């Protein structure tokens, strides 16, 4: 299994090494997110951004490296109680990159 990469927080506090407690918290967030799939990362960042309130999207984008629109999409999905997300797969049916070649039927 490939080693998951852990994003390094780019917030002011972590860059200036001002607060070891905040730095540790941001690091643990990124360690946790490194083990989640793409939709779980989006939802976790959305949840944390909502807890932060105004400006939370930008703060979480800086901490996690996710794009603001990705986190916003997670918030929209969470607000909809994940109703349009499949239970048994990460991507919706037909999502992802299309095959270069079709499989030959035997």
Secondary structure by P-SEA (a helix, b strand, c coil): ccbbbbbccccccccccccaaaaaaaaaaaaaaaaccaaaaaaaaaaaaaaaccaaaaaaaaaccccaaaaaaaaaaaaacccccccccccccccccccccccccc
